Amino acid sequence: NVPESEITIDDLCYKPIWGRGCIVNSPLGYWASSLERVRREPDILGHILSCITFSVATDCMSEIGVPLSPNVVFGGYEGKNYTNATAILITYLLNNLELEEQNIGARAWEAKLLELMESKPLKHFGMDISY
């Protein structure tokens, strides 16, 4: 049994590049997961389209410095019409350790996240959460 207060995403996530942080796939990754950079962005859609076209541009890299593929952060579109996406996808990659008892922390974190997501009235904001 692991106390909830001791488990963070940083403890559980997959970190392929030493010292660079976790792999989290989300549209925010087009701004290196910086909300401040998004707020300063004068043309959010234009930036996303630019990043989709030239994914290796330095201002389009994720927080750990890797390019994002639009098909892992957007859903509900036809062909390559990413601007018509009806879904935003956020994926936290967690370590999946070999022994079941090594995954207790990850299971506790996931249970708490699901509890939090189910407890909020997200429909009020026009959002559906699927997992």
Solvent accessible surface area in square Angstrom, and as a share of the most:
residue,aa,sasa,rsa
1,N,184,0.94
2,V,49,0.28
3,P,73,0.46
4,E,105,0.47
5,S,107,0.69
6,E,116,0.52
7,I,23,0.12
8,T,68,0.40
9,I,49,0.25
10,D,81,0.42
11,D,89,0.46
12,L,24,0.12
13,C,4,0.02
14,Y,96,0.37
15,K,84,0.36
16,P,58,0.37
17,I,67,0.34
18,W,238,0.84
19,G,67,0.65
20,R,114,0.41
21,G,25,0.24
22,C,20,0.12
23,I,32,0.16
24,V,41,0.24
25,N,30,0.15
26,S,11,0.07
27,P,17,0.10
28,L,64,0.32
29,G,0,0.00
30,Y,1,0.00
31,W,9,0.03
32,A,30,0.24
33,S,42,0.27
34,S,32,0.21
35,L,95,0.47
36,E,89,0.40
37,R,67,0.24
38,V,26,0.15
39,R,171,0.62
40,R,157,0.57
41,E,40,0.18
42,P,133,0.84
43,D,80,0.42
44,I,80,0.41
45,L,96,0.48
46,G,26,0.25
47,H,18,0.08
48,I,22,0.11
49,L,75,0.37
50,S,61,0.39
51,C,0,0.00
52,I,37,0.19
53,T,119,0.69
54,F,124,0.52
55,S,37,0.24
56,V,84,0.49
57,A,19,0.15
58,T,126,0.73
59,D,74,0.38
60,C,2,0.01
61,M,37,0.17
62,S,11,0.07
63,E,101,0.45
64,I,3,0.02
65,G,31,0.30
66,V,52,0.30
67,P,63,0.40
68,L,7,0.04
69,S,52,0.34
70,P,17,0.10
71,N,91,0.47
72,V,57,0.33
73,V,0,0.00
74,F,19,0.08
75,G,13,0.13
76,G,55,0.53
77,Y,52,0.20
78,E,139,0.62
79,G,67,0.64
80,K,164,0.70
81,N,77,0.39
82,Y,33,0.13
83,T,71,0.41
84,N,96,0.49
85,A,31,0.24
86,T,118,0.68
87,A,40,0.31
88,I,118,0.60
89,L,69,0.35
90,I,105,0.53
91,T,60,0.35
92,Y,94,0.36
93,L,61,0.30
94,L,51,0.25
95,N,57,0.29
96,N,137,0.70
97,L,81,0.40
98,E,166,0.74
99,L,93,0.46
100,E,102,0.46
101,E,109,0.49
102,Q,93,0.41
103,N,14,0.07
104,I,78,0.40
105,G,15,0.14
106,A,15,0.12
107,R,137,0.50
108,A,29,0.23
109,W,45,0.16
110,E,83,0.37
111,A,59,0.46
112,K,88,0.37
113,L,51,0.25
114,L,46,0.23
115,E,101,0.45
116,L,92,0.46
117,M,45,0.20
118,E,117,0.53
119,S,75,0.48
120,K,106,0.45
121,P,93,0.59
122,L,35,0.18
123,K,154,0.65
124,H,149,0.67
125,F,139,0.58
126,G,72,0.69
127,M,91,0.41
128,D,108,0.56
129,I,66,0.34
130,S,104,0.67
131,Y,157,0.60
